[in-house]
Amino acid sequence: SLIGGGVKFATKNADDIPEITFYSDKTVNIFNKITSILYDKSLFWSWSATGKTNEVSQAMFENGQGLFCWNEFHAIPNLRNMDTDFGILPMPLYDEQQDRYYHVVNPHVAMMLTIPLSNPDIDKTGTVLQNMGAVSKNILTPAYYDISLKGKYARDDESIVSMDTIFNSLTYDLGYMNNWGGLADFTLQMVDKYQTDLSSSYDKISGKAQAALDKMVSQYASLQ
């Protein structure tokens, strides 16, 4: 939700090097606005803060115990048999002046592929993976997006428009993806504990985050 409001954990500078750009007055304002809702237990129930699982939250929504359920796209097929109609919405803008939507790829549930150093033929491996990626993009993605999401699971035209908005505004935030020194985790931990002092919490991890970023940049530079 912070990224949805336009917060960037990291941004590349003119030399194409990532820099931590998380903390600002805007970030504090967005965090305070979000937590004013999340910390009101008459409005919001948190599965992580209560030690439950995301599946419990989704089941509650399916049973009509919530007006909104914040989740990833992988949860949508499970709603197919839900009796009550539901719609899909993009992440809210921070204010009316925000010029576009932002939707982050969640590294906590995203899958990654790595190649071991012992690989005997990097060129062949790269070619195979590139071809597999092309087939996935040209066959699997349309089957999932157009046939399943839009054709089977969406229940109204507005949800289809929302899905296009979401997929057309995906962003990969390097700071959030790499989680340098706990940069991506500390706000989640704050919310689970209903903490409000973003400044002091950030001060505790900022040094570690910068050190981890510097180490990564140095390691990439050594490969050249």
PyMOL commands that set and color helices and strands:
alter all, ss='L'
color gray80, all
select helices_A, chain A and resi 3-5+25-38+54-62+73-79+122-153+157-167+174-178+180-182+186-192+198-222
alter helices_A, ss='H'
color red, helices_A
select strands_A, chain A and resi 10-12+18-20+103-104+170-171
alter strands_A, ss='S'
color yellow, strands_A
deselect
rebuild
show_as cartoon
